[in-house]
Amino acid sequence: MDEGAGWSSWPAPAKLNLFLRITGRRPDGYHALQTVFRILDWGDTVRLRCRDDGRICRIGASVPGLAEEDDLVVRAARALQEAANCGHGADIVVEKRIPTGAGLGGGSSDAATVLRALDRLWRTGLGEDRLAALGLALGADVPVFVRGRNAWAEGVGETLTPVALPPAWYLLADPGVHVNTAGLFQAAELTRNARPATMADFVSGASLGNAFEPVLRRREPAVEAVFAALATIGTPRLTGTGSGCFVEFASRESAEAAQAQIASRVDTRVVAGAARSPLLEALETGIRD
């Protein structure tokens, strides 16, 4: 990739689902969900360079084997072009750190960053609400990254209520299992009729769980092994519909001490929860060279 003039870099943070419940089926056939999204101060980087010929060009594949026309970053850029009737184009490079299929929101966050950053660079001025609607057409997790705030979420994950979360650090572990989300939703043993939780339940510290955790732990020995290792230093949880596991800590020091205890058994990473997305800060301060 040419590192010359014209490129700008934008953060695409990961997320955690602090719990995930399925409370029923919607009239459209989708599952009705409840969750809290926690934005992390760590993730991918999206590099962009504007073009005058209208072409959207992905440079390198962020996911091996993923065709360009199926890549969410390309689809996001084209959706913005169409919605804004914009003749500009872009070169796109994604520097991946977020593992694929781990439930950390990598693809959705990359797409949201493309929407927000190109809206700024192309001066299309669609605004947060329209960009979130474009994002929802790409995937249920895209709107929370477009809006960039920790949120209580319902519906398919698109009905968002911002929430203030206390500072926290997370020990993340990726078992390396790429989860097929559609297949997981079809699992016969999946609990689809959980009692709807309330914000008071969450604030009180009630254990609200992740509907997919028992399914994945039974089906994937690697996930069960990581849970067993993490259980020696805290209470492990699953994020989203992926295989990523995490334990929450009140301080970086306690997270790093726990990491040292299990370093010989499982690879982990300590990351901080963000009060809001680093993408919002980048948008406020302008183009990132």
Buried (B, 14 or more C-beta within 10 A) or exposed (E): EEEEEEBBBBBBBBBBBBBBBBBEEEEEEEBBBBBBBBBBBBBBBBBBBBBEEEEBBBEEEBBEEBEEEEBBBBBBBBBBBEBBEBEBBBBBBBBBBBBBBBBBBBBBBBBBBBBBBBBBBBEBEBEBEBBBBBBBEBBBBBBBBBBBBBBBBBBBBBEBEEBEBEEBBBBBBBBBBEBEBEEBBEBEEBBBEBEEBEEEBBEEEEEBBBBBBBBBBEBBEEBBBBBEBBEEBBEBBBBBBBBBBBBBBEEBEBBBEBBEEBEEBBEBBBBBBBEBBBBBEBBEEEBBE
